[in-house]
């Protein structure tokens, strides 16, 4: 897929404020500081579309970006779609009440967006399986929400670690799941996984 246009649409504090559900949508979510903003910028080929911060919990709103056109048209060669940057969950330098509020808002969004074709569940490849990630994926499964597993920061791994991290994660997940979801291995720094993710989105758009 070629990314021809990238436009910020709006930030929303609540799902009811989000744009209309008129095109395919893909939501990016993960623990705070998982590298979500860097991955999004790499994916769309922009340096600073999604804000990057070393402070966990920077993303506090539902941020919508229109990819390949704000306006819908039957004449478009490429299907316009939404890329949605959701607040991170888990550790963040905010109050517990605020963190709970963010997580509740994200779940309301995920369960209510009928045009949401897939959730991009980001996981830091450097860390052993984290309970907060496993619990969130269990929630997605119980809610019947389709998701793929996107490992981030693989450029931070040495050769031995890179060869072993995925199988270690699978060993843990397959104790709870019958099979693994689709998996993508990415590096925002080196561009690993970009073509694979965009190809997946292009094919999935056909289901809309």
N, C-alpha and C positions, 0 to 999 in steps of 0.2 A: 504494500500500500504506500502511495505517495502522500505525504502531508503537504497540502498546498496552502491551506489557510489555518491559522490558529488565532482565535479571538476569545478574550475573557468576556463572559456573559454577565455573571453576578455572583455575589456572596450572599448566602442565606443563613439566617439563624435558626430557621425551622423548615421542615419539608414543605409546608404549605406555601412558603415563599419561593420555592424553586421554579425554574422554567417549566413550560408545558412539556408533556411527555410525548413529543411529536417525532422522535428519532431514536435510534439505538443509543444506549448509554452504558458506560463502563465506570464502575466506582473503584477507586484506589484507596485501600485502607491498610493499616498495620499499626504496630506498636509505635509509640513516640520515638523519634530519632532512628527509624528503621531505614531512612534514606528515600522516603517517598517523593519529596519534592525534587531531589536530584534525578530520580528515575523518570519522573514525569517530564522534566525538562529534556532529558536525553531522548525520550521516546518521541517527542514532538519536534525535536531539533531546535529548541530555543534555550538560551542560557539562563533566563531569569523569569520564565512564565510563572512557575510556582515558586513561592518564596522559600529560600533555604535558610535554616537557622541551626546553630549548634545547641540551642536551647530546646529540650523536649517540650512538646505541647504548643508549638508555635501556631499550627493550624487550628483555629477555633471555630471556623464556619464551614459550611458546605459550599465549596467553590466550583462553579461550573465553567467549563471552557468548551466552545464550539469548534470542532475540528472539521475542516473542509466546508465551511460555509455556515453563516447564521441563518440564511434563508433556505427553505426547502424548495426544490424544483425537480420536476420530472425529467428535465433535460440534463441534470448533473451526471457526469460520468462516474463520479465517486460519491458514495453515500455519506452525507453529513452525519456526524455523531457527536455525542457529548462525552467528554472526559471529566469525571467528577472527583475532586480531591476532598476526601472526608477527614474529619478530625482524627488524630491518632488516639489510640487507647493505651492503657497501662500507665507507666510512670510518666509524670509530668509535674513541673513545679507550680501546681495549682492546688486549690482546696479539693478535698474529697467530694464535696457537694457539686463543685463545678465539673469534676471529672465524671461523676455519675450522670450529670446533665448531658454532657457531650455524648457519652456512650448511649444514653437513651435516645437522643436525637438521631444518632447514626442508625440505630436499629429501626426507628420509625421510618427513616428515609429508605433503608434497604427493603423493608417489608412493604412499603407503599408505592414504590416506583414501578409501575407496570411495564415500562419500557427498558428497565434495567436488564440487560442480557447476561452480564457476567460481573462478578466481583473479583478484583485483583487483590488477593490476600498476600501482602508483602511480609517476608520473614528474613531476618538477618542471618545470612549463611555462616557467620562467624560464631554464632551462639548455639549451644545445645538446645533441643526443643524446650520452649518455654511454656509453662502451664497456661499463661494468659492467651498465647496464640492457639494452643490446642483447644482451650475452652471456647474461644471465639469461633474456630472452625466447627466445633461440635454444634454450636448454636446455628451456624449457617446450614449445616446438614439437617438439623431438626426442623428448621424453618423452611426447608426445601429451596434454599437460595443457591443458585449455581455459582461456583467459584473456581478459580485456578490458583495455584501456589506459585508465587514469584519470589525466588531467592535473590536477595540483594547483596551487593558488596563482595562478590566473589573475587574481585581483584585483590582483596585484602588477605586472601588465603594463600598459603604456600602450596606447592604441588601435591604434597601428601594430604593436606587438609582438603583440598579441592576434590581429590579422588574419593574421599571417604564421607564427606558431610551429608550427601544426599541419602546414601544407604542407611546412615545412622538415623536420619530423620524418618525414613520410611519404616524402619524397625519399630519406632515408637508409634507412628500413626496407624500402622496396620494392626496394632493391637485393638484399635477402636473402629477402624474403617475396613470395609471389605476390599476396597482397592484405592489406590492413590488418585487424587484429582490430577488434571493436567499440570505439568511442572515446567516452569521457565527459569533458566539460570541467567542472571543479569549482572552487569556492571555498568553503573552510570558513568564511570570514569572512562572505560574503554569501549563502551557501546555494545557489550555482549548482550545478546537476547533481544535487541531492538527489532531486527527483521522478523524474528519468530513471533514476537508479541503482536506486531502490526499485521502480520499474515493471519494470525489467529483472529484478530478483531475484524479484518476484512472478510474472512469466511463466516464469522458469526453474524455479521451485519445482514447476511442473506436470510437469516431467520426472522428478521423483523418484519 
